[in-house]
């Protein structure tokens, strides 16, 4: 089976002044970000997202700390644990995602290929499975 999400190694530069991690459109990112948002101070037992986007792509980065990202369809499921800023996860359109197991210091960055459009997100699993099956 084809993977549901793709790991994207970001650029990293390290010297005596510290670490710099970067992402450039075309080299690391397959799209120009239209929206950026952060998740922080999330309780470790909380789950965020629980949504599938019908048209936007999303890149998730653990800028600090760690998080587990579960991506799935009605027939397939994967878990990805992000622990370093240089390791991003690309989630394509039509894929359900949930974020969980946030470390206490987690700062999670999300880059999206489109601006916020509540009508484009499916937030109920049963609605998503019906939509997903109608796409085949």
Secondary structure, 3 states (H helix, E strand, C coil): CCCCEEEEECEEEEECCEEEEECCECCCECCCCCEEEEEECCCCCCCEEEEEECCCCEEEEEEECCEEEEEEECCEEEEEEECCCCEEEEECCCCEEEEECCCCCCEEEEEECCCCCHHHEECCHHHHHHHHHHCC
